[in-house]
Amino acid sequence: MDTLTPLDASHIAIRFTGTPIVSGERAEFSLVIENGTGKRLSSSDPNPTRLVTFFADSSEPYLGDWPRHATPIDVEAGKSTTICSSHPIGKGGLLVATLVQENVMWLHLAAGVLAKCTVEIPKWWLDKSEVVFGEREELNQSRFRNYFSCGDKQRPLMLHVETVNICNLKCIICPYNEMKRTKETMPDSLFAKIVADYVAMGGGDVIITPSVGDVFLDKRLVCRVKHLQETPGIRSIGFVTNGGNAGVFDDEDLSFIINACTRINISVYGLDEEENATMTRRPEKYNKILEQIKRIMRLNRCCSIALAFRLLKQNAKERAETWMLDNFGKVFPHEILTSFGNWAGAIDITKPLPFAGMWSDDTSSNPEGKPCAYPLLHVKVAVNGDVKFCSCIDYDSTVENIIGNVKEKSLLDIYNSERARQLWGAGLSICKGCTHFKPLSILGDFYPLLDTPIRNLGV
């Protein structure tokens, strides 16, 4: 196959024909590719030529290898062809097309081979009072309606239930020691009511991760998982855990819990006894925790398991990969953090962390405390039934963050309450400078998140 040069690229052009048509969640379009070179544009290996389309803001320079939709093309030398295709609607309202010869060049960088076309994205609402998050105009796109609607009201993508708020560790990067609310386990009747309310909202994915605490401290965990598994309308289950307390369950029960889940994220606090004891403030627990993580891996048959490393020592990436290979013979999907947030000021970050650990000083992303994507991703119900607007850093159920209690009203009514509407407009003081801030644009940038949200749990 012919390899293109920058001079070749200057004799290639692409242009949209007509205006793209929005159909459902996709923009359908056609464009012409004109090959004025003496070389064939081929979809054959090893360096196939592809048409690449993506949505972007008009201000973006298109310099990198962005998330993209690529279509193989074949155009004979000196000929032209028309391509009819479609693309999921994305942010910005500007549909951009270019060509790439894989592992050779992006033609728009070499010779400006680029086509742009404005796509009119249909609105969801005309009157902002129609939806609880009407103050957030960036959500006013028809493609979001099916995901965030329940009749004439709105819903989140997932349910997040805190069935217990007790932990087996006392990590220096976590505010568990500062928590003032009562440490307790959710009654079965309350859990059943929450699940029923969620199914009435349309159901879907359920997360059972405490904030803060560990799910394996819930002695009713097997019953919770069975209840979720047997409830029509619950699509999948997942949670985050440090794994250390899994030893309270025998192999049969632990295997049931693990394999009933779609996604489990295991937090790993240190890769040796010294690092683990320093991080968790629980000496001589490292080997026990590692043993239980190995047990979880051994019993797993079908759950997607990811590892989230929270490390203090240097060379974190190399050490984490070596640790996975030494203990499991493979590298799991994982993330590595060596810089940690302050939990809205709950942790004194003036005290330096041990070894090479650092406190995050990135507090500039949300100076006004505007709501981010978390209240859309999942609604959080605390162990006592309090429903939180922000499900992220509020470990102690701050009064301004509570929008209702499921003992008194339905989850659907609470999520659509006047208090929730106020917070969608004004935001929260605890969110100012939050290092966990995720802009609402993430829903457009990572569109698959809407269809399979639980697979993005943790990592």
N, C-alpha and C positions, 0 to 999 in steps of 0.2 A: 504494500500500500504506500502511496506517495505521502511523504512528510511535508507539511506546509511550512513556508517561510513567511516572515513579515511582509515581504513583497507580494507573495501570493494572497495574503489576507487582505491587502489593499484592493484586490480585484473581486472581493466577495461582498455581497450586500444582503441585508435582510430588512423586510418592512412588513408591518401589519396591513392587512386588507380589511377595511371596515372597522367597526367598533365591536369589541368583545361583548358577548351576551352573557349576563349572569343567570345561571340556571341552578337553583338550589344553593349549594355551597361552593360551586365552581364557576369559573369564568371560561366560556368557550370562545375560541378565537381561531383565525386562520392567518397565516403569513407566508410571504414568498421569500424563498432563498435563491439568490442569483449567483451562480458560480462562473465568474469571468476568468478563471484560471485555466491552465492546460492540464490540471490534475483533477482526478475524480475525488469527490468528498464521499468517503465510505464509512459504513458502520462496522466494517470488519476489524477484527483484532490485528495487531496488538495496540494500535493507537486509533480507536474509532473516533469519528467526528460526530458530535452530538449538538442538537439544539437545546439550549438551556433557558428556562423561563423561571422567573421569580417575581414576587411582589416586593416593593421597596418604597421608601420615601424619596421624593424628588431630589433631596439634598445629598443622598448617599453617593459615594464615588465609585462603587462597584469594583473595588480593587482586589477582593479576596475570593476564596472558594467558598461561597455562601451556601447555606442550605438550598437545594435546588431540585427542580424537576427536569430530568434530561431525557430527550427523545433521540434515539439513533436516526441518522439521516443518510441517504444516498443520493447524490446529485452528480450527474455526468459532467465532464469538463465542457465549459461553454454553454451549459444548459441552466434552466431554472426549474424549481418545483414549488408546489404549494403544500403546506403542512396544515392540517386541521387538528387541533388538540384542545386540551383544557387544563386548568390549573386551579387548585384550591384557592379560594379568595384569601388574600393576606393583608397585612398592614399596609398603610400608605396609599392604597388606591392606584398605584402606578405599576402596571405590568411591564416588565422588562424582558427582552429576549436578546440572546447573544449566541455565539458558537464557541465550542471548545474542541480542540483535538487533544484528546486525553494524553497526558504526559508530554505534550509538546508546547501548546500555547493556548491562551484565551485570546480569541480573535479581536475582542473589543480593546484589549490592552495593547495588542500589536498594531491594530489599524483602525480602531474605532468602529468595529462591526457590532452595532448595537441598535436595537429598535425599542421605542417606548410607546406606551399607549395607556391613557387614563381610563380606568374602569370605575364606573359609578356603582359603588357598593350600596345595595338597598338598606334603608334604615329599618331598625326594629320598632322604634316608637316615635311618634310625632310629639307627644306630650310627655315630658319627663316625669310627671306624676303617675304615669301608667305603670312604672316599674320601680322597685325599691332602690335600685342603684341608678336611677335616672340622672343623678348629678354627674355621672361618669360617662361623658359623651363618647369616650373611646370604646365603650361597650355597645354603642348604638349601631349595631350591624346585624342584619337579618340572620346571618349564619350562626349567631350565638343563641338565637331564640330556642331552638330545639334542645339545647344543652342546659339552659338555665331557666326554663319555664315549667310550671306545673299549673295548667289551666290559665287563669288570669293572674296568677302569682308567680313568684320566682323561687328557685332552689339552687343549691350548690352542686358541684360535681360529685362530692363524696360526703359521707358521714364519718365523723371522727369522735369516737366515744372513749372517755377515760373511765375504765372500769375499776381502777385502783390508782391511788396516788402515793404509793409506798415504794421505796427503792432499797436495793441491797448494797448500793455504793454511795459514796459521798464525794463525787468528783469535784475537783477544784475549779472546773470550768462550768459548773452547773449550780443554780441557786437552790438546790434541794434543801440545804441546811438553813436557808433563809425563809423557807415557806412557813407561813403562819396558819394556813387553813388546816382543819382536822385531817389527819391521815386515816383514810377509811377505804372500804370496798363497797362498790355499788350494789344495792339490793337487786335480786333477780327481777322483781316486779317492775322496778324503774327501768332496768335494761330492756325488758320486753316492751314497755311502753315506748321507749325511744326508737327501737327497731320498727315497731308498728307505725309510728309517726313517719319514719323515713320511707317505709314502703308506700304509705299513703301519698308521699311526695313524688313517687316514681321509682324509689329504690335505687339499686346500683351497688357501688363499692363501699366497703366499711373498713375503717382503720380503728384498731383498738390499742393505740399507743397512749400511755399516760403522759401528762405534762405537769409535773415531772414525776418520775417513778419508773418501774419496770413491770411489764405485763405478766411476767412469770411470778410476781408476788400476788397475783390474783388467784386464790384457791378455787374460784369458780370458773376458771378459764375453760376447762373442758366443756362445761355446760354452756358457756357463752358461745363457743365455737359451734357446738351442736345446734344451738338455737338459730344461729345465723345460717348455718348450712341447710337447715330444714325449713327455712322461711322463704317462700316464693317471693321473688323480687329482689333478693340479695344476690348480686352477681359474683362478687369476690371479696376476700378477706385479706388483711395484711396488718403488719405491725413492725415497730422498731423495738429492739431489745439488746441488752448487753449479753444475754445468754447465760449469765452466771447462776441464776436461780432455777434453771431448767431441771436441775437435779431433783427437785421435789416431785417431779412427775416420772412415773415408770415409763419404760420404753413404749408400751402400748399407747398410753395417753399422749406422750410427747410426739410419737409418730402421727397420731390422729391430728393433733394441733397443727403440726408442720404441714402435713400433706393436704389439709383442708384449706390452706392458705395459697393465694396466688403469688404473694410477695412478702418476703421477710427481709428486713434490713438489720444486720448485726453490727452494733457499735463496738469497736475494738479500742480499748483505752490502754495503749502501751503494748510493746512487743516483747517485754521481758519483765521479770519480777520487779526490778528497780523502777522502771518507767510506769508500770501498772500501779504499784503501791503509791508512787508519788502522785499520779493522776487521780486515783480513786480514793486515796486516804484509807485504804483497806489493805494492810500488809498481808502477805502470804495468801492472797486470793487468786493470783495470776494462774497458777497451774490448775486450780479448780475451774476457773472461767474457761481456760483453753480446753480443758477436758469436755466441758459441756458444749462448747462451740463445735468440737470434733464430733460429739454425739449427735448434735443437730444435723450436721452434714451427713453423717452416716445413715441416719434414719430418713433423710429426705429422698423422695422419689419423684416429685413433680413440682415442687415449689421453686420459684425463682428467688434465689438467695444472693444478696449483695452485701459487701462489707464496707463499713464506714470507719476509717481509721482516724482516731483523735490522738495525735502523737506530740511528744515534747522534745524528743531527741533529734539530732541532726540526721541528714541523709534519709529522710522519711520515705521517699519513693523507693529507693533501692532496698531499704530495710523491709518495707511492707511487702514488696514482691518476693523477696527472699523468704520471708516468714510464711507467705501463702504456699510457696513451692515446697518448703521444708515440712510444713504441717499437713498440706492437703494435696500436694503434687500437681497443683494447677493454680492459675491466677483467676480469681473471681472478678466479676464486675465490682468496681470499688471506687471510693473517693478518699482523698487524704486531706485532712485539715491539720494545720500546725498553727493557725491563727484563729482566735476565738472571740466571740461577741460578749458584750457585757450584760445581756439580758435586761435591757432597758434600765441600766444603772444599778441593777441588783448586786452586781459583783464589782468589787473595788479593783479596777484595772491599774491603779497606781502602784500596786504591788506586782513586781515582775514575776512572770512564770518561771518555773525551774527549767534547766537545760536550755534548749533553743526555742521553747514555746513563746508565742507572742500573743498579745491582745490586739484585736482588730481596731484600727483607728478610723475605719471607713464609715464615718457618720454623716457624710454629706449627701447621700443618695436620697434621703427623704426628710429634708429639714422642716417641713411643715406638718409632718405626721399624716399625710394623705393616705387613704386606704390603698392597699396593694392587692395582689392576686390571691392572697391566702383566704380571705372570706368567700371567694368564689370557688376555690379549689375544694374546701371542706368546711362544714359547720362543726364547731367543737362543742360537745356536751361534757361538762365536768362531772366528777364522781357524785356530786350532790344534785345533779340535774340542771345546774346553771348552764345557760347557752351563751357562748362567747362569740362576739363579733370577730375579733382576731383570734385565730387558733394557734398562733405561733409562739410568741415569747411570754405570754401572760401566764406564768406559773402559779400565781397566787390569787387568781380570780379578782382582778382589779374591778372596782365598782363601775367605773366608766365603760368597761368593756363588756359588761353583762347586759344582754338584750332581752332576757326573760328566763323562766325556769319551766322545764317540761312537766313538772308536777302540776302546773297551773294552766298551761296552754299547750296547744299542739306545736310541734316543731315548725310546721309550715307557717303558722300565724306569727310565731316568734321571729322567724327569718325575715318575714315581710312586715315587721312591726314599725311603728313610727320611730322608735329608738334606733333601729337598724338604718332606716332612711336617713336620720340625722347624721349617723356616723359615716355613711357613704358620702355625705356631703362635707362634713367638717373634719373627719378623721379622728385620731386618738392621740393624746399626749404621749402615751407609751410608745407610739410608733415613730416619734420624732428621732431622726438619726439612727433608726433601727438598721443593724448590720445584716439582717435577714431579709430586707426589703426586696420584693419581686414586683416590678412594674406590671401593670395590667396588660401591657403589650406582649408579655410572655405567652398569652393565650393565642395571639396571632403568629408569633415567631415559632412556636412549637405546637402547631395545630394538632398533631397526633395525641397530645396531652388530653384533649377533650374526649377522645374516644376510649382511651385506656389509661385513666388517671392513676390507678393504683400501681401500675408498672413503673411509675416515676417516684414511688415512695422512697424517701431516704436519699438515694443517689440520683 
